[in-house]
Amino acid sequence: MKKFFSKKIFLIGLAFTFLLSSFALAQNVKVGLITKTETNPFFVKMREGAKAKADELGAQLFTAAGTFDGDNQSQVTAIENMINAGVQGILITPSDTKAIVPTIRKARKQGVLIIALDTPTSPQNATDALFATDNFKAGVLIGQYAKAAMGQEKYVIATLDLAPGITVGELRHNGFLQGLGVPTNDSRIVCSQDTRGDQAKGQTAMENCLTINPNINLVYTINEPAAFGAYQALKRAGKQKKVLVVSVDGGCAGIRGVVAGKIAATSQQYPLKMAALGVEAVVNFAKTGKKPSGYTDTGVTLIAEKSAKGVKSENTQFGLANCWG
């Protein structure tokens, strides 16, 4: 009996020592997170998700961001600073999906795990892994919704895009057109303007498009800030009730915009999940040496106040329960 208790105490002590050493190891893990900007609610929530998961796992989180969407140089500097700080892994939403690749490759050669969040690099395999919304599917969903909602009405389309060469913008744009059943460069697309996902730029872009063709009746926007800008321009022109606006993101402000009728439908994505999975992957890599690889789909859901026949969607109550920002 004495032997049994001694063995039991030894095993408990061994397990406790293992737990302590695992905790100490996690405490030494340094994770970097680099977003496109600091102010966009999507990236604010992503940082919150990363911080919560890092705190839960006992890891240290370093954060940085570009000064604007498309600011590659700030992200290059952030990667270099984080490598010097001794991070084991970096999570990044690349602002310029091609220009950042040489810096990412250099970091990987130094043994740093690089995971893209939300936006794939070009090429996608420049990073070790990608945790993101299926942005093409997000576009397809709002395209399908628009097609069903418009019925037999002839399309006069404006697209308020992101910026040239950024994969997330291209994927959403092309997905929207596929879901709508309209080829690229179709004559029904009467105006395409870049907004960088900014509300003020979205308003200017929509004003420009209405000048080009005042009969626009369908507007695709890269995200909800651009959609709100478009709505303001449409309202000033007295056209807000005659134009269908669809978007992507699913932030709380965006879902409230759907409730208010400013946006007809949006594809909701989940930045908290992207960030949490990314931090977990870096901590696991630091502890075991095992790298994640390939693409992990973090989910997308079509949210609409009014459902469209033949298109699966969730209502705004679901959207508000699962939104961010």
PyMOL commands that set and color helices and strands:
alter all, ss='L'
color gray80, all
select helices_A, chain A and resi 2-27+41-57+72-84+101-109+124-126+135-150+167-180+199-212+224-236+252-259+271-288+316-321
alter helices_A, ss='H'
color red, helices_A
select strands_A, chain A and resi 30-35+60-65+89-92+113-117+129-132+157-161+189-194+218-221+244-249+265-268+294-297+301-304
alter strands_A, ss='S'
color yellow, strands_A
deselect
rebuild
show_as cartoon
